[in-house]
Amino acid sequence: MKVDGPEFYLGTFNAGAGLSFNLTKRREVQREVQLGIFYQKDLGGIGFEDRKMNIFGLKSSYWFRVR
């Protein structure tokens, strides 16, 4: 069997949910924290090994705006 190169199938199904919290209500500086959970599943095997990729986790971010 001759192998020409790796094959990648990068299609994924993504799902997530999250919450956003304002830390301050002042007009000059607005600060916000976002928290969320996510799940990612591949829609096909990846590479020659036909590996499966399922990922889940927690995302967080901190945003601020200066006016």
C-alpha positions in Angstrom: 0.0 0.0 0.0 1.4 3.4 -1.0 0.8 6.3 1.2 0.9 9.8 -0.5 0.5 12.0 2.6 -1.6 12.4 5.7 -5.3 13.0 5.4 -7.1 15.4 7.8 -10.8 15.7 8.4 -11.1 18.9 10.5 -14.9 19.1 10.7 -16.1 19.3 14.3 -19.4 19.7 16.2 -19.1 22.4 18.8 -21.5 23.2 21.7 -21.2 25.6 24.6 -23.0 27.6 27.2 -21.8 30.4 29.4 -22.5 33.3 31.7 -21.4 36.9 31.8 -21.0 39.0 35.0 -20.4 42.8 35.2 -17.9 43.6 37.9 -18.4 47.4 37.9 -21.2 49.8 36.7 -19.1 52.9 36.5 -19.1 54.7 33.1 -15.3 55.3 32.9 -14.2 51.7 33.2 -16.4 48.7 32.6 -15.1 45.3 33.7 -16.7 41.9 32.9 -16.0 38.3 33.5 -17.2 35.5 31.3 -17.4 31.8 32.2 -18.5 28.9 30.0 -18.3 25.2 29.3 -17.7 23.7 25.9 -17.8 20.3 24.1 -16.1 19.6 20.8 -16.4 16.3 18.8 -14.8 15.4 15.5 -17.0 14.4 12.6 -14.5 11.9 11.2 -11.2 10.2 12.0 -8.1 12.3 11.9 -4.9 11.1 10.1 -3.8 7.6 9.2 -4.5 6.3 12.7 -8.1 7.4 12.4 -7.9 8.9 15.8 -11.0 10.3 17.5 -11.0 13.8 19.1 -13.5 14.6 21.8 -12.7 17.7 24.0 -14.6 19.3 26.9 -13.6 22.0 29.2 -14.1 25.4 30.9 -13.4 28.7 29.2 -13.0 32.0 31.0 -12.2 35.5 30.0 -11.8 39.0 31.5 -12.9 42.0 29.5 -12.5 45.7 30.3 -13.4 48.9 28.4 -12.0 52.3 29.1 -14.1 55.2 27.9 
